[in-house]
Amino acid sequence: MKFATMLAWIGLALVLSPASVQAYVGPGMGAGAVAAVLGVLAGLLMLVVGVVWYPLKKLVRRLRDKK
């Protein structure tokens, strides 16, 4: 095996091997993650209301007024 190929395989093995990592995620990061998830959910809800519900409600009201 050539030296460069062997070095590439060793590098790949080192990159893909699991390592023990110790990191502290403070309370600010947790609160930020919760706020981000809630923001995405609120945005999706507003999207559904704006694109689906509001025009459907307007159509139903228009059909009711014709009767």
KOLLUMKOL-531492 format. One line per 10 residues: number of its first residue (from 1); for each residue x negated, y negated, z of C-alpha. Coordinates in pm, 1 decimal, decimal comma. Each point is the difference from the previous one (the first is absolute). Layout:
! residues N
NUM = X:Y:Z ~ ...;
! end
This chain:
! residues 67
1 = 0,0:0,0:0,0 ~ -133,2:-341,8:-86,8 ~ -80,6:-243,2:277,3 ~ 256,3:-261,2:-111,0 ~ 280,7:257,8:-18,3 ~ -89,0:137,9:339,6 ~ -12,0:-351,2:145,0 ~ 341,5:-76,4:-150,3 ~ 150,7:315,4:154,8 ~ -149,6:-81,6:339,0;
11 = 134,2:-355,3:-20,8 ~ 345,4:125,6:-97,1 ~ -1,5:247,1:290,0 ~ -96,2:-275,0:244,0 ~ 271,9:-233,1:-128,3 ~ 273,6:264,6:11,3 ~ -95,9:158,5:331,9 ~ 219,8:-101,0:292,3 ~ -164,2:-210,3:263,7 ~ 105,7:-95,9:347,9;
21 = 92,9:-364,8:-2,6 ~ 83,8:-192,0:311,7 ~ 184,0:-322,5:-54,0 ~ 224,0:-218,5:211,9 ~ 316,8:-138,7:-145,7 ~ 125,6:-272,2:228,1 ~ 359,5:-93,6:76,0 ~ -10,3:-283,1:-252,3 ~ -59,8:244,1:-282,7 ~ 290,0:217,7:111,8;
31 = 233,9:-298,3:21,3 ~ -116,0:-115,5:-342,4 ~ 69,1:342,1:-150,1 ~ 350,2:5,7:152,2 ~ 68,2:-351,1:-128,5 ~ -119,3:95,2:-348,4 ~ 224,9:307,1:-10,8 ~ 299,2:-200,0:123,0 ~ -72,3:-269,1:-257,5 ~ -6,2:253,0:-282,7;
41 = 326,2:157,1:121,4 ~ 166,7:-342,2:26,7 ~ -118,6:-85,2:-349,5 ~ 143,0:322,8:-140,1 ~ 331,4:-66,1:175,0 ~ 14,7:-351,9:-147,3 ~ -81,2:144,3:-341,8 ~ 291,2:242,0:24,1 ~ 234,9:-273,6:118,1 ~ -108,5:-243,1:-268,5;
51 = -14,8:236,9:-295,1 ~ 274,5:252,5:76,4 ~ 244,5:-111,5:267,3 ~ 52,8:-368,4:-82,1 ~ 78,6:47,3:-373,2 ~ 222,1:299,9:82,3 ~ 189,4:-204,3:257,8 ~ 43,0:-281,5:-250,1 ~ 132,6:244,0:-262,4 ~ 250,7:151,5:244,1;
61 = 120,5:-347,5:99,0 ~ 38,4:-95,8:-367,7 ~ 201,8:317,0:-72,0 ~ 222,5:-60,9:303,3 ~ 73,9:-357,2:-105,9 ~ 120,7:116,5:-345,0 ~ 273,3:215,6:154,2;
! end
